[in-house]
Amino acid sequence: MVMEGSENMIWCSVRCIIEFRDLSTFEERVTLWRASSLGDAIELAEAEAREYATGLDGRYAGMAQAYGPIDGEPGHGVEVFSLMRSSSLDAAAYLSRFFDTGTEQQQS
């Protein structure tokens, strides 16, 4: 794996899922990495996810989704993650099915 400061580094984002054992809760985290490839960014993110989860009595659930390379340096409004999904649901049903199920721990 090529380390920070080497030539041909790219910015990538990686989404990892963390499971909290005693809370029956999952966290989706998107982190930003500078690496030589998407594969290297995933390796870095998975190692960080394991460490993060262990410190919170959780575990890395074993799923990573990467996006990159990110065009140029990260800044205001730059896209750092995108996931497209085909669905026959209308917008309200889609949001209810995948993003607003009523079990999210979020503020209005």
N, C-alpha and C positions, 0 to 999 in steps of 0.2 A: 504494500500500500504506500502511495506517495504521500509525504507529509506536507503540512502547511509551508509555504514559502517556495515550493518547487514550481517549475514552469508548467504551463498548460493546466492550471487548476480551474475548476468550474464550481459555480454555486449550484447546490441542489437542495431540495427540501425532501424530508422523509416523514411520512405519517406512520406512527407506531401505536399499537393498542396496549394499554396497561390494565391488568385486572387487579383490583384490590380485594384480597381474600376475605376479610371480615366485614366488608361493606356491601358485597354483591354489586359492586360498581365498576364500570369500565371507563377509562379515560382515553380519548383520542388526542394524541399530541402530534403537532407538526413542528419539526425542528429544522433549522437551516445549517447546511454543512458546506465547507469548501473542501473539495476532494478532486482526485484526478479522474474519477469516473462515477457514474451512478452506483455501480457495484460497491465502490469504496465508500461512498456516502451512506449506503445502506449498512455496511459493516460498522461504520462509526456510530450511526444512529441506533442500531441494535445493541451495541455495547453500552451506549449511554442509557438506553431504555431499561436494560437489565439493572444497571446501577441505580437509576432513578427509582425503579419499582422496588428494589430490595430495601432502599432507605425508607420506604413508606409501607412496608409489610405487604407488598404486592408482588406481581410477577409480570414480566413481558409476555404477552399472549402469543407471540410468535408470528405476527403479521406486520409486514412493512410494505408501504406503497411509496415509491419515489417519483419525484418530478424534477426534470432538469434536462439539460442545463438551463439555468435561469439566465436570460439575456442580460449581459453586463453586470454591473454591481447592483446589489439590492438597494432599493430606495423607495420613496413614497409611491404607492400604487402599483408596484411591480408584482406580477403574478408569481406566487411561490408554490402553489399547489393547485391542481385541477384533476378532477375525476369525472369522467362522463359515463352516464348509465342510460341505457335504453329503457323506456317504460311506456306503457299504454295509459298510465294514470294521468288525470288532469293535475294541474299545479297544486291545488289544495290537498288532494289525496296523496300526491307524491310527497309533499312536505310532511303530512301526518304520518305516512308510512316510514319514512327514513330519517326525519329530522325533528319532528315535534310529536313524539309518541306519548308524551305526558310523564315519562320517567326521567327526563333530563334534569340535571341539577343546575339550573340557570336562573338568572334574574330577568325580569321583564324589561 
